[in-house]
Amino acid sequence: MLAELASHESFTLQQRGLGIGRKFGCGLFLPHRNIKAVNDPE
């Protein structure tokens, strides 16, 4: 998970991809309001 990226960093990452699947268009970008909500076990 990536957090607290600037807008231009997020855009560059989505253009270039990340990891071995980047050439296949793999990846899902979902905005989160707060990283704590992701790490909080309920």
Summary of the structure (lengths in Angstrom):
residues: 42
radius of gyration: 12.1
end to end distance: 19.1
largest distance: 36.1
contacts: 60
relative contact order: 0.18
helix: 43%
strand: 0%
